[in-house]
Amino acid sequence: MATQREIPAILKLYELMVWTLNHTARFPRHHHYSLGNRIEATLLDLLDVLIEARYQRENTASLDRANVLLERVPGVAGLDDPCR
């Protein structure tokens, strides 16, 4: 259950991470270990930045960093299926 301190972006990111892990697990081995791992690592970095922003008074820099990380995720740009 969500508490008052939970940020909706963190909850949505968690849902995206669960979907991504299930999706990248179906990549062929050579794509999973390159593209899949990079997507997963970027999402984990994004989670770290959002958690840091949650506890900062001035969180603009952290949220800017989160925006950059989100744009790096190939899945967001529609490049998530290397099998096409």
Buried (B, 14 or more C-beta within 10 A) or exposed (E): EEEEEEEEBBEEBBEBBEEBEEBBEEBEEEBBEEBBEBBBEBBEBBBBBBEBBBEEEEBEEBBEBBEEBBEBBBBBEEEBBBEE
